Amino acid sequence: MMQHYSAEHWAALTTTVVVTAVLLTYVRRGGRERQVTAAGWVLLLVSSAWALWDMHPALFDVQRSLPLQLSDLARLTASLALITRHRIFIAPTYYWGLTLNTQSILTPDLGYFIHPPLEFTMYWFLHIAVLAAPIVIVWGMGHRPRWSWLRVTAGWSAGWIGVTMLVNAVTGSNYGYLNGLPPGPSLLDHLGPWPWYLVTGLGLLGVVWAGVMTWPWERLSRADTSGTRRGCVPPSPAR
């Protein structure tokens, strides 16, 4: 398992920051939408291939190989968000990609099973992509979060929790860490034992998603609308 804040972890964190900054700068300077769409198709193909890799009979383990981690679903929504730019996919990508996915970047649960170099590369490629996608879409292409995004994400999250907890109960697994803490150190360790860390974690996510990631954008949108009514020209969304 990768040691947190080891040399390889710091190298991956540095790469995350640099790659995300480069992609955002490129899009803000006029990157074409069709190139963003192409990136979405690449992410969809790579993440699908990686999911199939884990389903190979020689590697399959029902307790870890099913594509039921939230990161698996986030890769799908991130791909479709880049391809379609539809809020039903952008919304969960925005909230999951900038919070839960970030935890996987700061405290990675990266165990090596067969081919460490490949597993290291795929882990970081996919997590960086899920982080960069909402940043590019929101701050690069000008799509602004709204309260409707939060409602859409709540629906996605509730559906994922219900299905995953059912599979966990049937198979004795712990997908999504919904039935137990991760094996390595994580932020969840500070939220109490099961099931209280789920309750506390969902409460904290609700506060962050609503108060930090949605409300300021709603205020900005209302300010733009008020300025337009007074005859002012609102700022153009970054593209």
C-alpha positions as CSV (number, residue, x, y, z in Angstrom):
1,M,0.0,0.0,0.0
2,M,1.2,3.5,-0.8
3,Q,2.5,5.3,2.3
4,H,0.8,8.6,2.9
5,Y,3.0,11.6,2.2
6,S,5.9,9.5,1.1
7,A,8.1,10.7,-1.8
8,E,5.8,9.0,-4.4
9,H,2.7,10.5,-2.8
10,W,4.2,14.0,-2.8
11,A,5.2,13.5,-6.5
12,A,1.6,12.5,-7.3
13,L,0.2,15.6,-5.4
14,T,2.6,17.9,-7.3
15,T,1.5,16.3,-10.5
16,T,-2.1,16.8,-9.6
17,V,-1.7,20.5,-9.0
18,V,0.4,21.1,-12.1
19,V,-1.9,19.1,-14.5
20,T,-5.1,20.7,-13.2
21,A,-3.6,24.2,-13.5
22,V,-2.4,23.5,-17.0
23,L,-5.8,22.2,-18.1
24,L,-7.7,25.1,-16.6
25,T,-5.4,27.6,-18.2
26,Y,-5.7,25.9,-21.5
27,V,-9.5,26.0,-21.5
28,R,-9.7,29.5,-20.2
29,R,-7.4,30.7,-23.1
30,G,-9.8,29.3,-25.7
31,G,-9.6,25.5,-25.6
32,R,-12.3,24.2,-28.0
33,E,-15.4,22.5,-26.7
34,R,-14.8,19.5,-29.0
35,Q,-11.4,18.9,-27.3
36,V,-13.2,18.8,-24.0
37,T,-15.6,16.4,-25.5
38,A,-12.7,14.2,-26.8
39,A,-11.2,14.3,-23.3
40,G,-14.5,13.0,-21.9
41,W,-14.5,10.1,-24.4
42,V,-10.9,9.2,-23.5
43,L,-11.7,9.2,-19.8
44,L,-14.8,7.0,-20.4
45,L,-12.8,4.5,-22.4
46,V,-9.9,4.4,-20.0
47,S,-12.0,4.1,-16.9
48,S,-14.2,1.4,-18.5
49,A,-11.1,-0.6,-19.5
50,W,-9.8,-0.3,-15.9
51,A,-13.0,-1.5,-14.5
52,L,-12.9,-4.5,-16.8
53,W,-9.3,-5.2,-15.8
54,D,-10.5,-5.7,-12.2
55,M,-13.2,-8.1,-13.5
56,H,-10.6,-10.4,-15.1
57,P,-11.0,-13.9,-13.5
58,A,-7.4,-13.9,-12.4
59,L,-7.9,-10.7,-10.4
60,F,-11.6,-10.9,-9.5
61,D,-12.5,-10.6,-5.8
62,V,-16.1,-9.9,-5.0
63,Q,-15.1,-7.7,-2.1
64,R,-13.1,-5.2,-4.1
65,S,-13.5,-5.8,-7.9
66,L,-17.1,-4.7,-8.5
67,P,-17.4,-1.1,-9.8
68,L,-19.3,0.1,-6.7
69,Q,-16.8,2.6,-5.2
70,L,-18.0,6.1,-5.4
71,S,-14.9,6.9,-7.4
72,D,-16.1,4.4,-10.1
73,L,-19.4,6.3,-10.4
74,A,-17.6,9.6,-10.3
75,R,-15.5,8.6,-13.3
76,L,-18.7,7.8,-15.2
77,T,-20.4,11.1,-14.4
78,A,-17.1,13.1,-15.1
79,S,-16.8,11.4,-18.5
80,L,-20.4,12.2,-19.4
81,A,-20.2,15.7,-18.0
82,L,-17.2,16.5,-20.3
83,I,-19.0,14.9,-23.3
84,T,-22.5,16.3,-22.8
85,R,-22.1,19.3,-20.4
86,H,-25.5,18.4,-19.0
87,R,-26.2,19.4,-15.4
88,I,-27.4,15.9,-14.5
89,F,-23.8,14.7,-14.9
90,I,-22.0,18.0,-14.1
91,A,-23.7,18.3,-10.7
92,P,-22.4,15.1,-9.0
93,T,-19.0,15.5,-10.7
94,Y,-18.7,18.9,-9.1
95,Y,-19.7,17.9,-5.6
96,W,-18.0,14.5,-5.5
97,G,-15.0,15.5,-7.5
98,L,-14.0,18.4,-5.2
99,T,-14.8,16.7,-1.9
100,L,-14.9,12.9,-1.7
101,N,-12.5,12.5,-4.6
102,T,-10.1,14.9,-2.9
103,Q,-10.0,12.7,0.2
104,S,-8.8,9.9,-2.1
105,I,-6.0,12.2,-3.3
106,L,-5.0,13.4,0.2
107,T,-5.2,10.0,1.9
108,P,-5.0,7.5,-0.9
109,D,-6.2,3.9,-0.3
110,L,-3.9,2.5,-3.0
111,G,-3.1,-1.2,-2.5
112,Y,-0.8,-3.0,-5.0
113,F,-2.0,-6.4,-6.2
114,I,-0.5,-7.4,-9.5
115,H,1.4,-4.7,-11.3
116,P,2.3,-1.7,-9.1
117,P,3.5,0.7,-11.8
118,L,0.3,0.3,-13.8
119,E,-1.9,0.4,-10.7
120,F,-0.1,3.6,-9.5
121,T,-0.5,5.3,-12.9
122,M,-4.2,4.4,-13.3
123,Y,-5.1,5.4,-9.7
124,W,-3.6,8.9,-10.1
125,F,-4.7,9.4,-13.7
126,L,-8.3,8.6,-12.9
127,H,-8.4,10.6,-9.6
128,I,-6.7,13.6,-11.2
129,A,-9.2,13.5,-14.1
130,V,-12.2,13.5,-11.7
131,L,-10.7,16.5,-9.9
132,A,-9.8,18.4,-13.0
133,A,-13.2,17.8,-14.8
134,P,-15.4,20.0,-12.6
135,I,-12.7,22.6,-12.2
136,V,-12.5,22.9,-16.0
137,I,-16.2,22.9,-16.5
138,V,-17.1,25.4,-13.7
139,W,-14.1,27.8,-13.7
140,G,-13.0,27.2,-17.3
141,M,-16.2,26.9,-19.2
142,G,-18.5,29.1,-17.0
143,H,-21.1,26.6,-15.9
144,R,-22.3,27.8,-12.5
145,P,-23.6,25.7,-9.7
146,R,-27.2,26.2,-8.7
147,W,-29.5,24.7,-6.0
148,S,-30.8,22.3,-8.6
149,W,-27.3,20.8,-8.9
150,L,-27.4,20.0,-5.2
151,R,-30.8,18.3,-5.5
152,V,-29.5,16.3,-8.5
153,T,-26.4,15.2,-6.5
154,A,-28.5,14.3,-3.5
155,G,-30.5,11.9,-5.7
156,W,-27.4,10.4,-7.2
157,S,-25.8,9.9,-3.7
158,A,-28.9,8.4,-2.2
159,G,-29.2,5.9,-5.0
160,W,-25.6,4.9,-4.8
161,I,-25.7,4.5,-1.0
162,G,-28.8,2.3,-1.2
163,V,-27.5,0.0,-3.9
164,T,-24.0,-0.2,-2.4
165,M,-25.1,-0.9,1.2
166,L,-27.4,-3.7,-0.2
167,V,-24.4,-5.3,-2.1
168,N,-22.3,-4.9,1.0
169,A,-24.9,-6.7,3.1
170,V,-25.2,-9.6,0.6
171,T,-21.4,-10.1,-0.1
172,G,-19.9,-9.0,3.2
173,S,-18.0,-6.2,1.4
174,N,-17.2,-2.7,2.4
175,Y,-17.6,-0.7,-0.9
176,G,-17.6,3.0,-0.3
177,Y,-16.5,2.4,3.3
178,L,-20.2,2.4,4.1
179,N,-19.9,-0.5,6.5
180,G,-16.6,0.1,8.1
181,L,-13.6,2.5,8.2
182,P,-10.9,2.3,5.5
183,P,-7.9,0.0,6.4
184,G,-5.5,3.0,6.3
185,P,-5.6,6.4,7.9
186,S,-8.3,8.7,6.6
187,L,-10.4,11.7,7.6
188,L,-13.1,9.4,8.5
189,D,-11.1,8.3,11.5
190,H,-11.9,11.6,13.2
191,L,-15.7,11.3,12.7
192,G,-16.4,8.5,15.2
193,P,-17.1,4.7,14.9
194,W,-19.5,3.1,12.5
195,P,-22.3,4.1,11.9
196,W,-21.8,7.6,13.4
197,Y,-19.0,8.6,11.0
198,L,-21.6,8.1,8.2
199,V,-24.1,10.4,9.9
200,T,-21.4,13.0,10.8
201,G,-19.8,12.8,7.4
202,L,-23.1,13.3,5.5
203,G,-23.9,16.2,7.7
204,L,-20.5,17.9,7.1
205,L,-20.9,17.2,3.3
206,G,-24.3,18.8,3.4
207,V,-22.9,21.9,5.0
208,V,-20.0,22.2,2.6
209,W,-22.0,21.4,-0.5
210,A,-24.7,23.9,0.4
211,G,-22.9,26.6,2.2
212,V,-19.5,26.7,0.5
213,M,-20.1,25.1,-3.0
214,T,-23.6,26.4,-3.9
215,W,-24.7,29.4,-1.9
216,P,-21.9,31.7,-3.0
217,W,-22.6,30.9,-6.7
218,E,-26.3,31.6,-6.2
219,R,-25.5,35.0,-4.6
220,L,-23.2,35.8,-7.6
221,S,-26.0,34.8,-10.0
222,R,-28.5,37.0,-8.2
223,A,-26.1,39.9,-8.2
224,D,-25.6,39.5,-12.0
225,T,-29.3,39.4,-12.5
226,S,-29.8,42.6,-10.4
227,G,-27.0,44.3,-12.3
228,T,-28.7,43.4,-15.6
229,R,-32.0,44.9,-14.4
230,R,-30.3,48.1,-13.5
231,G,-28.8,48.3,-17.0
232,C,-25.4,47.0,-16.1
233,V,-23.6,44.4,-18.2
234,P,-22.8,41.3,-16.2
235,P,-19.4,39.7,-16.5
236,S,-19.2,37.1,-19.3
237,P,-18.7,33.5,-18.1
238,A,-15.1,32.3,-18.6
239,R,-14.9,29.9,-21.5
